[in-house]
Amino acid sequence: MTLVTLYSRSNCHLCDVAMETLTNLQGELKFEIEKLLIDGDAELETKYGEQVPVILINGKQHDFFRVDPERFRKAINSL
């Protein structure tokens, strides 16, 4: 199963929108969502800091700031 990881922060509006988009796409495409908060994790805050939300597909960075549904579909369908 394809794993989509969403790196997020608490109280992040863009993160909420990205999660909503991913959830909507999940009904159409087959993948699992893993949401990880970077709050308080120095390593993740250094790595992703101001880029959240950051979306990974099977561990590889796909996008950040927002989910483009068409680009996401193409990425999932190419696996």
PDB file of N, CA, C and O in Angstrom:
ATOM      1  N   MET A   1       0.856  -1.185   0.000  1.00  0.00           N
ATOM      2  CA  MET A   1       0.000   0.000   0.000  1.00  0.00           C
ATOM      3  C   MET A   1       0.895   1.239   0.000  1.00  0.00           C
ATOM      4  O   MET A   1       1.923   1.277   0.676  1.00  0.00           O
ATOM      5  N   THR A   2       0.499   2.221  -0.746  1.00  0.00           N
ATOM      6  CA  THR A   2       1.235   3.481  -0.823  1.00  0.00           C
ATOM      7  C   THR A   2       1.036   4.267   0.463  1.00  0.00           C
ATOM      8  O   THR A   2      -0.083   4.381   0.964  1.00  0.00           O
ATOM      9  N   LEU A   3       2.127   4.808   0.995  1.00  0.00           N
ATOM     10  CA  LEU A   3       2.063   5.605   2.214  1.00  0.00           C
ATOM     11  C   LEU A   3       2.358   7.058   1.886  1.00  0.00           C
ATOM     12  O   LEU A   3       3.405   7.384   1.326  1.00  0.00           O
ATOM     13  N   VAL A   4       1.417   7.927   2.243  1.00  0.00           N
ATOM     14  CA  VAL A   4       1.588   9.365   2.084  1.00  0.00           C
ATOM     15  C   VAL A   4       1.788   9.948   3.477  1.00  0.00           C
ATOM     16  O   VAL A   4       0.935   9.807   4.354  1.00  0.00           O
ATOM     17  N   THR A   5       2.923  10.602   3.663  1.00  0.00           N
ATOM     18  CA  THR A   5       3.240  11.213   4.947  1.00  0.00           C
ATOM     19  C   THR A   5       3.059  12.712   4.825  1.00  0.00           C
ATOM     20  O   THR A   5       3.539  13.335   3.878  1.00  0.00           O
ATOM     21  N   LEU A   6       2.357  13.285   5.798  1.00  0.00           N
ATOM     22  CA  LEU A   6       2.128  14.722   5.844  1.00  0.00           C
ATOM     23  C   LEU A   6       2.824  15.265   7.083  1.00  0.00           C
ATOM     24  O   LEU A   6       2.386  15.015   8.206  1.00  0.00           O
ATOM     25  N   TYR A   7       3.903  16.005   6.880  1.00  0.00           N
ATOM     26  CA  TYR A   7       4.554  16.687   7.993  1.00  0.00           C
ATOM     27  C   TYR A   7       3.827  17.994   8.205  1.00  0.00           C
ATOM     28  O   TYR A   7       3.612  18.762   7.267  1.00  0.00           O
ATOM     29  N   SER A   8       3.448  18.243   9.458  1.00  0.00           N
ATOM     30  CA  SER A   8       2.545  19.332   9.780  1.00  0.00           C
ATOM     31  C   SER A   8       2.965  20.007  11.078  1.00  0.00           C
ATOM     32  O   SER A   8       3.842  19.523  11.794  1.00  0.00           O
ATOM     33  N   ARG A   9       2.332  21.118  11.363  1.00  0.00           N
ATOM     34  CA  ARG A   9       2.472  21.825  12.646  1.00  0.00           C
ATOM     35  C   ARG A   9       1.075  21.993  13.248  1.00  0.00           C
ATOM     36  O   ARG A   9       0.071  21.945  12.538  1.00  0.00           O
ATOM     37  N   SER A  10       1.030  22.185  14.535  1.00  0.00           N
ATOM     38  CA  SER A  10      -0.240  22.488  15.198  1.00  0.00           C
ATOM     39  C   SER A  10      -0.721  23.860  14.732  1.00  0.00           C
ATOM     40  O   SER A  10       0.080  24.762  14.488  1.00  0.00           O
ATOM     41  N   ASN A  11      -2.023  23.999  14.615  1.00  0.00           N
ATOM     42  CA  ASN A  11      -2.641  25.277  14.245  1.00  0.00           C
ATOM     43  C   ASN A  11      -2.118  25.825  12.927  1.00  0.00           C
ATOM     44  O   ASN A  11      -1.878  27.026  12.800  1.00  0.00           O
ATOM     45  N   CYS A  12      -1.944  24.957  11.956  1.00  0.00           N
ATOM     46  CA  CYS A  12      -1.433  25.338  10.634  1.00  0.00           C
ATOM     47  C   CYS A  12      -2.574  25.216   9.629  1.00  0.00           C
ATOM     48  O   CYS A  12      -2.996  24.111   9.290  1.00  0.00           O
ATOM     49  N   HIS A  13      -3.065  26.345   9.160  1.00  0.00           N
ATOM     50  CA  HIS A  13      -4.188  26.345   8.224  1.00  0.00           C
ATOM     51  C   HIS A  13      -3.834  25.616   6.926  1.00  0.00           C
ATOM     52  O   HIS A  13      -4.633  24.821   6.431  1.00  0.00           O
ATOM     53  N   LEU A  14      -2.654  25.874   6.373  1.00  0.00           N
ATOM     54  CA  LEU A  14      -2.255  25.194   5.140  1.00  0.00           C
ATOM     55  C   LEU A  14      -2.177  23.679   5.331  1.00  0.00           C
ATOM     56  O   LEU A  14      -2.485  22.909   4.421  1.00  0.00           O
ATOM     57  N   CYS A  15      -1.762  23.269   6.529  1.00  0.00           N
ATOM     58  CA  CYS A  15      -1.689  21.841   6.842  1.00  0.00           C
ATOM     59  C   CYS A  15      -3.083  21.224   6.868  1.00  0.00           C
ATOM     60  O   CYS A  15      -3.288  20.113   6.380  1.00  0.00           O
ATOM     61  N   ASP A  16      -4.033  21.950   7.440  1.00  0.00           N
ATOM     62  CA  ASP A  16      -5.415  21.472   7.485  1.00  0.00           C
ATOM     63  C   ASP A  16      -5.986  21.324   6.071  1.00  0.00           C
ATOM     64  O   ASP A  16      -6.674  20.348   5.771  1.00  0.00           O
ATOM     65  N   VAL A  17      -5.697  22.298   5.212  1.00  0.00           N
ATOM     66  CA  VAL A  17      -6.179  22.248   3.829  1.00  0.00           C
ATOM     67  C   VAL A  17      -5.540  21.071   3.096  1.00  0.00           C
ATOM     68  O   VAL A  17      -6.218  20.361   2.353  1.00  0.00           O
ATOM     69  N   ALA A  18      -4.233  20.859   3.301  1.00  0.00           N
ATOM     70  CA  ALA A  18      -3.546  19.733   2.656  1.00  0.00           C
ATOM     71  C   ALA A  18      -4.146  18.404   3.106  1.00  0.00           C
ATOM     72  O   ALA A  18      -4.360  17.508   2.289  1.00  0.00           O
ATOM     73  N   MET A  19      -4.417  18.277   4.403  1.00  0.00           N
ATOM     74  CA  MET A  19      -5.004  17.039   4.927  1.00  0.00           C
ATOM     75  C   MET A  19      -6.394  16.816   4.342  1.00  0.00           C
ATOM     76  O   MET A  19      -6.746  15.686   4.003  1.00  0.00           O
ATOM     77  N   GLU A  20      -7.172  17.861   4.220  1.00  0.00           N
ATOM     78  CA  GLU A  20      -8.511  17.740   3.642  1.00  0.00           C
ATOM     79  C   GLU A  20      -8.425  17.294   2.181  1.00  0.00           C
ATOM     80  O   GLU A  20      -9.197  16.441   1.745  1.00  0.00           O
ATOM     81  N   THR A  21      -7.493  17.865   1.431  1.00  0.00           N
ATOM     82  CA  THR A  21      -7.312  17.482   0.035  1.00  0.00           C
ATOM     83  C   THR A  21      -6.895  16.024  -0.072  1.00  0.00           C
ATOM     84  O   THR A  21      -7.429  15.281  -0.896  1.00  0.00           O
ATOM     85  N   LEU A  22      -5.939  15.609   0.760  1.00  0.00           N
ATOM     86  CA  LEU A  22      -5.489  14.217   0.744  1.00  0.00           C
ATOM     87  C   LEU A  22      -6.628  13.269   1.110  1.00  0.00           C
ATOM     88  O   LEU A  22      -6.795  12.225   0.480  1.00  0.00           O
ATOM     89  N   THR A  23      -7.405  13.626   2.115  1.00  0.00           N
ATOM     90  CA  THR A  23      -8.529  12.792   2.539  1.00  0.00           C
ATOM     91  C   THR A  23      -9.540  12.643   1.411  1.00  0.00           C
ATOM     92  O   THR A  23     -10.066  11.553   1.189  1.00  0.00           O
ATOM     93  N   ASN A  24      -9.812  13.725   0.701  1.00  0.00           N
ATOM     94  CA  ASN A  24     -10.741  13.667  -0.428  1.00  0.00           C
ATOM     95  C   ASN A  24     -10.200  12.773  -1.544  1.00  0.00           C
ATOM     96  O   ASN A  24     -10.954  12.016  -2.155  1.00  0.00           O
ATOM     97  N   LEU A  25      -8.898  12.858  -1.808  1.00  0.00           N
ATOM     98  CA  LEU A  25      -8.287  12.040  -2.850  1.00  0.00           C
ATOM     99  C   LEU A  25      -8.213  10.568  -2.452  1.00  0.00           C
ATOM    100  O   LEU A  25      -8.173   9.685  -3.309  1.00  0.00           O
ATOM    101  N   GLN A  26      -8.196  10.319  -1.162  1.00  0.00           N
ATOM    102  CA  GLN A  26      -8.098   8.947  -0.666  1.00  0.00           C
ATOM    103  C   GLN A  26      -9.310   8.122  -1.086  1.00  0.00           C
ATOM    104  O   GLN A  26      -9.203   6.907  -1.252  1.00  0.00           O
ATOM    105  N   GLY A  27     -10.453   8.765  -1.259  1.00  0.00           N
ATOM    106  CA  GLY A  27     -11.648   8.063  -1.711  1.00  0.00           C
ATOM    107  C   GLY A  27     -11.534   7.593  -3.150  1.00  0.00           C
ATOM    108  O   GLY A  27     -12.221   6.656  -3.558  1.00  0.00           O
ATOM    109  N   GLU A  28     -10.680   8.232  -3.911  1.00  0.00           N
ATOM    110  CA  GLU A  28     -10.495   7.930  -5.332  1.00  0.00           C
ATOM    111  C   GLU A  28      -9.263   7.048  -5.581  1.00  0.00           C
ATOM    112  O   GLU A  28      -9.280   6.169  -6.443  1.00  0.00           O
ATOM    113  N   LEU A  29      -8.205   7.297  -4.818  1.00  0.00           N
ATOM    114  CA  LEU A  29      -6.933   6.589  -4.985  1.00  0.00           C
ATOM    115  C   LEU A  29      -6.663   5.745  -3.745  1.00  0.00           C
ATOM    116  O   LEU A  29      -7.185   6.032  -2.668  1.00  0.00           O
ATOM    117  N   LYS A  30      -5.861   4.718  -3.897  1.00  0.00           N
ATOM    118  CA  LYS A  30      -5.589   3.839  -2.751  1.00  0.00           C
ATOM    119  C   LYS A  30      -4.251   4.207  -2.118  1.00  0.00           C
ATOM    120  O   LYS A  30      -3.190   3.957  -2.690  1.00  0.00           O
ATOM    121  N   PHE A  31      -4.317   4.806  -0.928  1.00  0.00           N
ATOM    122  CA  PHE A  31      -3.119   5.132  -0.177  1.00  0.00           C
ATOM    123  C   PHE A  31      -3.491   5.358   1.282  1.00  0.00           C
ATOM    124  O   PHE A  31      -4.637   5.662   1.615  1.00  0.00           O
ATOM    125  N   GLU A  32      -2.501   5.202   2.130  1.00  0.00           N
ATOM    126  CA  GLU A  32      -2.671   5.480   3.553  1.00  0.00           C
ATOM    127  C   GLU A  32      -2.061   6.839   3.853  1.00  0.00           C
ATOM    128  O   GLU A  32      -1.106   7.256   3.198  1.00  0.00           O
ATOM    129  N   ILE A  33      -2.617   7.535   4.850  1.00  0.00           N
ATOM    130  CA  ILE A  33      -2.090   8.832   5.267  1.00  0.00           C
ATOM    131  C   ILE A  33      -1.513   8.707   6.663  1.00  0.00           C
ATOM    132  O   ILE A  33      -2.138   8.160   7.571  1.00  0.00           O
ATOM    133  N   GLU A  34      -0.310   9.224   6.810  1.00  0.00           N
ATOM    134  CA  GLU A  34       0.355   9.299   8.107  1.00  0.00           C
ATOM    135  C   GLU A  34       0.648  10.778   8.347  1.00  0.00           C
ATOM    136  O   GLU A  34       1.382  11.403   7.582  1.00  0.00           O
ATOM    137  N   LYS A  35       0.070  11.335   9.412  1.00  0.00           N
ATOM    138  CA  LYS A  35       0.294  12.743   9.736  1.00  0.00           C
ATOM    139  C   LYS A  35       1.270  12.818  10.906  1.00  0.00           C
ATOM    140  O   LYS A  35       1.034  12.233  11.963  1.00  0.00           O
ATOM    141  N   LEU A  36       2.363  13.543  10.706  1.00  0.00           N
ATOM    142  CA  LEU A  36       3.378  13.696  11.746  1.00  0.00           C
ATOM    143  C   LEU A  36       3.580  15.173  12.048  1.00  0.00           C
ATOM    144  O   LEU A  36       3.844  15.972  11.149  1.00  0.00           O
ATOM    145  N   LEU A  37       3.454  15.526  13.318  1.00  0.00           N
ATOM    146  CA  LEU A  37       3.689  16.904  13.739  1.00  0.00           C
ATOM    147  C   LEU A  37       5.177  17.111  13.966  1.00  0.00           C
ATOM    148  O   LEU A  37       5.845  16.279  14.580  1.00  0.00           O
ATOM    149  N   ILE A  38       5.689  18.228  13.465  1.00  0.00           N
ATOM    150  CA  ILE A  38       7.104  18.529  13.663  1.00  0.00           C
ATOM    151  C   ILE A  38       7.325  19.361  14.923  1.00  0.00           C
ATOM    152  O   ILE A  38       8.467  19.593  15.322  1.00  0.00           O
ATOM    153  N   ASP A  39       6.246  19.807  15.547  1.00  0.00           N
ATOM    154  CA  ASP A  39       6.335  20.625  16.758  1.00  0.00           C
ATOM    155  C   ASP A  39       7.200  19.945  17.809  1.00  0.00           C
ATOM    156  O   ASP A  39       6.949  18.797  18.176  1.00  0.00           O
ATOM    157  N   GLY A  40       8.217  20.649  18.292  1.00  0.00           N
ATOM    158  CA  GLY A  40       9.030  20.136  19.375  1.00  0.00           C
ATOM    159  C   GLY A  40      10.094  19.135  18.974  1.00  0.00           C
ATOM    160  O   GLY A  40      10.861  18.679  19.823  1.00  0.00           O
ATOM    161  N   ASP A  41      10.160  18.781  17.695  1.00  0.00           N
ATOM    162  CA  ASP A  41      11.186  17.853  17.213  1.00  0.00           C
ATOM    163  C   ASP A  41      12.234  18.691  16.481  1.00  0.00           C
ATOM    164  O   ASP A  41      12.024  19.095  15.337  1.00  0.00           O
ATOM    165  N   ALA A  42      13.355  18.947  17.143  1.00  0.00           N
ATOM    166  CA  ALA A  42      14.377  19.842  16.604  1.00  0.00           C
ATOM    167  C   ALA A  42      14.846  19.420  15.217  1.00  0.00           C
ATOM    168  O   ALA A  42      15.035  20.265  14.342  1.00  0.00           O
ATOM    169  N   GLU A  43      15.035  18.130  15.013  1.00  0.00           N
ATOM    170  CA  GLU A  43      15.518  17.640  13.721  1.00  0.00           C
ATOM    171  C   GLU A  43      14.510  17.924  12.607  1.00  0.00           C
ATOM    172  O   GLU A  43      14.870  18.416  11.538  1.00  0.00           O
ATOM    173  N   LEU A  44      13.227  17.602  12.878  1.00  0.00           N
ATOM    174  CA  LEU A  44      12.194  17.841  11.865  1.00  0.00           C
ATOM    175  C   LEU A  44      11.944  19.330  11.653  1.00  0.00           C
ATOM    176  O   LEU A  44      11.695  19.760  10.527  1.00  0.00           O
ATOM    177  N   GLU A  45      12.009  20.119  12.724  1.00  0.00           N
ATOM    178  CA  GLU A  45      11.823  21.566  12.576  1.00  0.00           C
ATOM    179  C   GLU A  45      12.938  22.164  11.727  1.00  0.00           C
ATOM    180  O   GLU A  45      12.694  23.063  10.922  1.00  0.00           O
ATOM    181  N   THR A  46      14.167  21.668  11.905  1.00  0.00           N
ATOM    182  CA  THR A  46      15.285  22.145  11.092  1.00  0.00           C
ATOM    183  C   THR A  46      15.102  21.717   9.640  1.00  0.00           C
ATOM    184  O   THR A  46      15.340  22.501   8.721  1.00  0.00           O
ATOM    185  N   LYS A  47      14.689  20.497   9.442  1.00  0.00           N
ATOM    186  CA  LYS A  47      14.553  19.941   8.090  1.00  0.00           C
ATOM    187  C   LYS A  47      13.394  20.566   7.318  1.00  0.00           C
ATOM    188  O   LYS A  47      13.547  20.914   6.147  1.00  0.00           O
ATOM    189  N   TYR A  48      12.223  20.713   7.972  1.00  0.00           N
ATOM    190  CA  TYR A  48      11.019  21.150   7.264  1.00  0.00           C
ATOM    191  C   TYR A  48      10.532  22.538   7.662  1.00  0.00           C
ATOM    192  O   TYR A  48       9.801  23.174   6.902  1.00  0.00           O
ATOM    193  N   GLY A  49      10.923  23.015   8.831  1.00  0.00           N
ATOM    194  CA  GLY A  49      10.613  24.350   9.340  1.00  0.00           C
ATOM    195  C   GLY A  49       9.454  25.087   8.710  1.00  0.00           C
ATOM    196  O   GLY A  49       8.291  24.810   9.003  1.00  0.00           O
ATOM    197  N   GLU A  50       9.781  26.027   7.842  1.00  0.00           N
ATOM    198  CA  GLU A  50       8.766  26.902   7.256  1.00  0.00           C
ATOM    199  C   GLU A  50       8.121  26.322   6.004  1.00  0.00           C
ATOM    200  O   GLU A  50       7.305  26.994   5.373  1.00  0.00           O
ATOM    201  N   GLN A  51       8.463  25.102   5.629  1.00  0.00           N
ATOM    202  CA  GLN A  51       7.910  24.511   4.409  1.00  0.00           C
ATOM    203  C   GLN A  51       6.606  23.754   4.633  1.00  0.00           C
ATOM    204  O   GLN A  51       5.951  23.366   3.666  1.00  0.00           O
ATOM    205  N   VAL A  52       6.219  23.538   5.879  1.00  0.00           N
ATOM    206  CA  VAL A  52       5.035  22.725   6.130  1.00  0.00           C
ATOM    207  C   VAL A  52       3.792  23.372   5.538  1.00  0.00           C
ATOM    208  O   VAL A  52       3.676  24.596   5.486  1.00  0.00           O
ATOM    209  N   PRO A  53       2.877  22.542   5.098  1.00  0.00           N
ATOM    210  CA  PRO A  53       2.930  21.099   5.102  1.00  0.00           C
ATOM    211  C   PRO A  53       3.880  20.551   4.038  1.00  0.00           C
ATOM    212  O   PRO A  53       4.014  21.112   2.951  1.00  0.00           O
ATOM    213  N   VAL A  54       4.527  19.457   4.374  1.00  0.00           N
ATOM    214  CA  VAL A  54       5.406  18.752   3.451  1.00  0.00           C
ATOM    215  C   VAL A  54       4.785  17.372   3.221  1.00  0.00           C
ATOM    216  O   VAL A  54       4.439  16.666   4.168  1.00  0.00           O
ATOM    217  N   ILE A  55       4.652  17.006   1.954  1.00  0.00           N
ATOM    218  CA  ILE A  55       4.003  15.749   1.599  1.00  0.00           C
ATOM    219  C   ILE A  55       5.043  14.810   0.988  1.00  0.00           C
ATOM    220  O   ILE A  55       5.735  15.167   0.035  1.00  0.00           O
ATOM    221  N   LEU A  56       5.141  13.613   1.547  1.00  0.00           N
ATOM    222  CA  LEU A  56       6.026  12.577   1.023  1.00  0.00           C
ATOM    223  C   LEU A  56       5.169  11.417   0.526  1.00  0.00           C
ATOM    224  O   LEU A  56       4.137  11.099   1.117  1.00  0.00           O
ATOM    225  N   ILE A  57       5.598  10.798  -0.551  1.00  0.00           N
ATOM    226  CA  ILE A  57       4.950   9.595  -1.050  1.00  0.00           C
ATOM    227  C   ILE A  57       5.977   8.475  -0.954  1.00  0.00           C
ATOM    228  O   ILE A  57       7.030   8.518  -1.590  1.00  0.00           O
ATOM    229  N   ASN A  58       5.649   7.479  -0.149  1.00  0.00           N
ATOM    230  CA  ASN A  58       6.566   6.361   0.097  1.00  0.00           C
ATOM    231  C   ASN A  58       7.967   6.845   0.486  1.00  0.00           C
ATOM    232  O   ASN A  58       8.977   6.300   0.039  1.00  0.00           O
ATOM    233  N   GLY A  59       7.999   7.880   1.328  1.00  0.00           N
ATOM    234  CA  GLY A  59       9.264   8.370   1.867  1.00  0.00           C
ATOM    235  C   GLY A  59      10.010   9.370   1.012  1.00  0.00           C
ATOM    236  O   GLY A  59      11.050   9.876   1.433  1.00  0.00           O
ATOM    237  N   LYS A  60       9.507   9.674  -0.191  1.00  0.00           N
ATOM    238  CA  LYS A  60      10.161  10.634  -1.073  1.00  0.00           C
ATOM    239  C   LYS A  60       9.337  11.912  -1.130  1.00  0.00           C
ATOM    240  O   LYS A  60       8.122  11.873  -1.322  1.00  0.00           O
ATOM    241  N   GLN A  61      10.020  13.058  -0.957  1.00  0.00           N
ATOM    242  CA  GLN A  61       9.296  14.324  -0.945  1.00  0.00           C
ATOM    243  C   GLN A  61       8.601  14.548  -2.282  1.00  0.00           C
ATOM    244  O   GLN A  61       9.206  14.456  -3.350  1.00  0.00           O
ATOM    245  N   HIS A  62       7.323  14.841  -2.182  1.00  0.00           N
ATOM    246  CA  HIS A  62       6.499  15.083  -3.363  1.00  0.00           C
ATOM    247  C   HIS A  62       6.213  16.568  -3.522  1.00  0.00           C
ATOM    248  O   HIS A  62       6.339  17.113  -4.618  1.00  0.00           O
ATOM    249  N   ASP A  63       5.834  17.216  -2.446  1.00  0.00           N
ATOM    250  CA  ASP A  63       5.396  18.606  -2.518  1.00  0.00           C
ATOM    251  C   ASP A  63       5.475  19.260  -1.153  1.00  0.00           C
ATOM    252  O   ASP A  63       5.695  18.594  -0.141  1.00  0.00           O
ATOM    253  N   PHE A  64       5.295  20.567  -1.138  1.00  0.00           N
ATOM    254  CA  PHE A  64       5.182  21.293   0.119  1.00  0.00           C
ATOM    255  C   PHE A  64       4.245  22.481  -0.095  1.00  0.00           C
ATOM    256  O   PHE A  64       3.973  22.878  -1.228  1.00  0.00           O
ATOM    257  N   PHE A  65       3.766  23.032   0.997  1.00  0.00           N
ATOM    258  CA  PHE A  65       2.796  24.143   1.059  1.00  0.00           C
ATOM    259  C   PHE A  65       1.374  23.743   0.669  1.00  0.00           C
ATOM    260  O   PHE A  65       0.428  24.116   1.363  1.00  0.00           O
ATOM    261  N   ARG A  66       1.199  23.003  -0.412  1.00  0.00           N
ATOM    262  CA  ARG A  66      -0.146  22.608  -0.811  1.00  0.00           C
ATOM    263  C   ARG A  66      -0.091  21.341  -1.646  1.00  0.00           C
ATOM    264  O   ARG A  66       0.963  20.944  -2.143  1.00  0.00           O
ATOM    265  N   VAL A  67      -1.259  20.715  -1.789  1.00  0.00           N
ATOM    266  CA  VAL A  67      -1.365  19.508  -2.610  1.00  0.00           C
ATOM    267  C   VAL A  67      -2.058  19.896  -3.908  1.00  0.00           C
ATOM    268  O   VAL A  67      -3.202  20.351  -3.897  1.00  0.00           O
ATOM    269  N   ASP A  68      -1.369  19.716  -5.020  1.00  0.00           N
ATOM    270  CA  ASP A  68      -1.980  19.913  -6.328  1.00  0.00           C
ATOM    271  C   ASP A  68      -2.622  18.574  -6.702  1.00  0.00           C
ATOM    272  O   ASP A  68      -1.905  17.609  -6.963  1.00  0.00           O
ATOM    273  N   PRO A  69      -3.955  18.495  -6.733  1.00  0.00           N
ATOM    274  CA  PRO A  69      -4.623  17.208  -6.960  1.00  0.00           C
ATOM    275  C   PRO A  69      -4.182  16.491  -8.237  1.00  0.00           C
ATOM    276  O   PRO A  69      -3.985  15.276  -8.214  1.00  0.00           O
ATOM    277  N   GLU A  70      -4.025  17.207  -9.340  1.00  0.00           N
ATOM    278  CA  GLU A  70      -3.636  16.554 -10.602  1.00  0.00           C
ATOM    279  C   GLU A  70      -2.215  16.006 -10.517  1.00  0.00           C
ATOM    280  O   GLU A  70      -1.955  14.881 -10.944  1.00  0.00           O
ATOM    281  N   ARG A  71      -1.313  16.784  -9.978  1.00  0.00           N
ATOM    282  CA  ARG A  71       0.080  16.330  -9.827  1.00  0.00           C
ATOM    283  C   ARG A  71       0.145  15.132  -8.881  1.00  0.00           C
ATOM    284  O   ARG A  71       0.904  14.189  -9.108  1.00  0.00           O
ATOM    285  N   PHE A  72      -0.663  15.181  -7.814  1.00  0.00           N
ATOM    286  CA  PHE A  72      -0.693  14.083  -6.849  1.00  0.00           C
ATOM    287  C   PHE A  72      -1.237  12.817  -7.500  1.00  0.00           C
ATOM    288  O   PHE A  72      -0.676  11.736  -7.321  1.00  0.00           O
ATOM    289  N   ARG A  73      -2.324  12.945  -8.252  1.00  0.00           N
ATOM    290  CA  ARG A  73      -2.888  11.781  -8.953  1.00  0.00           C
ATOM    291  C   ARG A  73      -1.853  11.135  -9.867  1.00  0.00           C
ATOM    292  O   ARG A  73      -1.687   9.915  -9.863  1.00  0.00           O
ATOM    293  N   LYS A  74      -1.162  11.950 -10.644  1.00  0.00           N
ATOM    294  CA  LYS A  74      -0.142  11.427 -11.562  1.00  0.00           C
ATOM    295  C   LYS A  74       0.944  10.685 -10.789  1.00  0.00           C
ATOM    296  O   LYS A  74       1.387   9.617 -11.210  1.00  0.00           O
ATOM    297  N   ALA A  75       1.372  11.249  -9.660  1.00  0.00           N
ATOM    298  CA  ALA A  75       2.423  10.610  -8.867  1.00  0.00           C
ATOM    299  C   ALA A  75       1.956   9.269  -8.319  1.00  0.00           C
ATOM    300  O   ALA A  75       2.697   8.287  -8.374  1.00  0.00           O
ATOM    301  N   ILE A  76       0.745   9.217  -7.794  1.00  0.00           N
ATOM    302  CA  ILE A  76       0.209   7.973  -7.235  1.00  0.00           C
ATOM    303  C   ILE A  76      -0.010   6.943  -8.343  1.00  0.00           C
ATOM    304  O   ILE A  76       0.332   5.773  -8.174  1.00  0.00           O
ATOM    305  N   ASN A  77      -0.569   7.363  -9.461  1.00  0.00           N
ATOM    306  CA  ASN A  77      -0.857   6.437 -10.550  1.00  0.00           C
ATOM    307  C   ASN A  77       0.394   5.923 -11.239  1.00  0.00           C
ATOM    308  O   ASN A  77       0.340   4.904 -11.927  1.00  0.00           O
ATOM    309  N   SER A  78       1.526   6.611 -11.070  1.00  0.00           N
ATOM    310  CA  SER A  78       2.767   6.165 -11.707  1.00  0.00           C
ATOM    311  C   SER A  78       3.510   5.130 -10.869  1.00  0.00           C
ATOM    312  O   SER A  78       4.532   4.597 -11.302  1.00  0.00           O
ATOM    313  N   LEU A  79       3.003   4.842  -9.673  1.00  0.00           N
ATOM    314  CA  LEU A  79       3.682   3.862  -8.809  1.00  0.00           C
ATOM    315  C   LEU A  79       3.354   2.449  -9.240  1.00  0.00           C
ATOM    316  O   LEU A  79       3.833   1.492  -8.633  1.00  0.00           O
TER     317      LEU A  79
END
